[in-house]
Amino acid sequence: MLLAATIQPFDWNRLLFSEDAPPLFLLEVALRCVLTYFMVIGALRVTGRRGVRQLSIFELSIILALGSAAGDAMLYDDTPLLHAAVVFIIVPILYLLFNKATEKFPRFSDWLEGRPVLLVEDGRICIDEFRQQNLTQKELFGEMRQLQVEHLGQVRRAYIEATGNISIYFYVDEDVQPGLPIWPERLTQTYRHAPEAGPYACATCGKVRELLKAAVARCPVCQDDHWIPACEAKRIT
């Protein structure tokens, strides 16, 4: 009841201004917008493209910034509308400036938003590029299974896009080669000693080698010594 008595509804001085801050504080609000926007962009850049997914960094940043400003202005009596208005002016301007900068400077765009990265080539994980991504093998294989991939031998090329999505180019059936199976239950069946002679795929990068029975070998690509019997199934959609 005390709160209801101290707040005067439709008090335009309270709605537009802050009793605790002078009008010049609006300039500080503008500066806070700029600095906070840079912090949001930086945080999204660090989390990587998988954290952003289908939205661009700029789209997500404007949603976060304007959403917070709008929510505070809607709910809290001590948040002046003019302060929120400054946020709604500054943030879209920053959004437009960043978009223009990415169009004019491709290297800046590649650094900030990322560019497509080749993750799988000719049925084998490009291990150096893969390790530079904020991505685990479990996540990669989960995405590939949703695109009906059974093993890496079916995949000619796979990219992670700037949005964080995975794009795949497949071999035609007659060109499918033995590859690392990506079913979860198969990925746990690793061997250091080959139980039978035949083609085996490296459990880390998918490199396929012919191993003799009871043979022990290290992958020439990633130096792992755990192997999984290669799968040769054709792709059925």
N, C-alpha and C positions, 0 to 999 in steps of 0.2 A: 504493500500500500504506500509505503514511503517513496518508492520509485515512481509510482503513478502520480504522486503529488508533486514531485520535483521536475517532471518532464511536461512541458507545455506542447500539446499536439499542434502541428502546423506552425511551429515557430520558425519562420523563414531564416532568421539570423542563425539559429542552431542548425537548420537543414543545409545551409550553404557555407557557413563558416564555422570555425572552431573557437570556442570561448577561451581555450588555452593557447591558441597560436595566432599570431598576426597574419594579415593577408599575404605578406611577403613569404610566408611558409609555403605558399603554392609553388614557388620556385624550387624550394627544397624537395617538394613532392615530385616535381619534374625530374630533378637530379636523381632522386631515389628510383624513379621508374627506369631511367637509363642504366644505372648501376645494377639494379635487380634483374633487368632484362638480360644483361650480359652474364650475370651469374646463372640464370636459368639456361641460357644457351650453352654455357660452359658445362653445366651439370649434365645436360642432355648429350653433349658431345662426348663426355667421359663414359656415360652409360652404354654408348655404342648403338649401332643401328637396330639391334634386336630389341632394345628398350623402347624404341620409337615405333617400330613396325610400319604400318601403312601410312601414317601421318609423317610429313616432313618435320624436321626439327623446328622450323619456323612456325608451322601450323600448330604444333603442340605447345610451343612457347607462348603464342598469343592466346591459346585457350587457357593455359595455366595462369597467365598474368591477368587477363581480363576477367576470368572466372573468380579469382580471389578478390579483385577490386569490386566487382558487381555484388558478390556475396556479402562483403563487409558493409557496403553502402545500403544494401537491402535490410540487413538485420540489426546493425548497431546504431544506436542513437547518437553516439559520439563520433561517427564517421561522416564528415561533411560531404555533401554532394559535389561541391566544387573540387574537392580533392579527388574524388572518384572520376570526375570529368577530365581532370588533367591526365590521369592514368589512361583514360579511354582515348585521349588525343595523342599522347606520347608513344604508347605501345604500338598502335597501327603505323605511325610514322616510322618507328624503328623497324617494324616488320617490312614495310615497303623499301626502306633503305637497304636492309640486308638482302632482300630479294634482288634489287637492282645490282648490288655488289656481286652476288653469285652469278648473275647473268653476264656481267662485264668481265669478271675475273674467274675463269674456269678453275684455276688452281685453288683459289679460295673456296670455291664451291666443293671441289673434291676433298679438301681438307676438312671442311665443316660438316658437310652432309655425307661424305663418303662417295665412292664410285663402285660400280660392279666389280667384284673380285672373284676370280676363278678359283673354285674350291675343289672340284673333281675334274680330272682330265684323263680320258682313255681308261676309265674304270679304276682310277687310283686317286686318293686324296692328295692334293698339292699341300704337303705338310707344312712348308714354310709359310705360305699364305694363310692356311687354316689357323695356325698358332697365333697369327697376328689379329685374329678376329675375337670379339667377345662372344665366343661360341664354343660349346662342347660337342663332342662326338655324339652324345645322346641326343642333343637338340637337333643336330644336322640330320641324323638318321630318322628322327621322329618326323621332321618335315618331309623327308624323301619318301617315307612310308605312306604319307598322306597323298603322294603323287603316284602310288602304286609301284614303287621301286622295291624289288625283292633283293637284289644284290648289286654291287657297284659295277659288275661287268655289263650291266644293261645301260650304263650311263656314259655317254660320250663326253659331255661337258655339263657342269653344274656351277651356277654363279649365285653369290649372295648379292642381292640388289641393294641400292642405297636405302630402300625402305625396310630392309631386313628380311624380305621374302626370298625364297629359294626358287631359282629358275633352272629347268633341266632340259637338256637336249639328249634324246635317246638314240641308241643304236637300233637299226632295223633288226628283226629277229635273226636273220642269217649272219649278222655281224656280231651278235652278242658273244662275249667271251667269259670264261670263268672269272668270278669276282667274289669279293667279301660279302657274305650274307648279312643283312642288316636287321633281321628279325631279332627281337630281344632275347628269345630263348636260345638262338644260335650263337649270339655274341658272347654268351657265358661259357660256351664249350670250347675253350682255348687249350692248346697243347704246346708243350715245349719239345716233346718227342712225338713225331708223327706216328699215330697208331697204325696207319696203312699207307702204302705208297700212293702217290697221286698229287693233284694240284692243291696247294694250300695258300690261303690269303693271310697276309700280315694283319693282325688284329688292330693295329694302329693306323696304318696308311692304306691298306688294301692291296699292296704289291703281291702278285701271285707268283709262286715258284713251285716247281715240281720237287717233291721231297720223297726220299726213300723211307721205307718203314724203319721206325725208331731213330730217324735222322734228327739231329739238332742243328739249327741254322739261325743266323741273324739276318734280319731284313737289310738289304743293301741300301735302302732309302732312309729308313728312320732308326735302324739298329735295334729294333724290338726283336725279341726272340719268342713271342707268343703267336701261334698260328691257328687258323680255323679252316676246316675243310672248305674249299671253294665251292660255290654254287654255280650251276650252269643253266639254270632255268631260263626259258624265254619269257619275255614280258607279255603278259596277258592283261588287257584293259577291260 
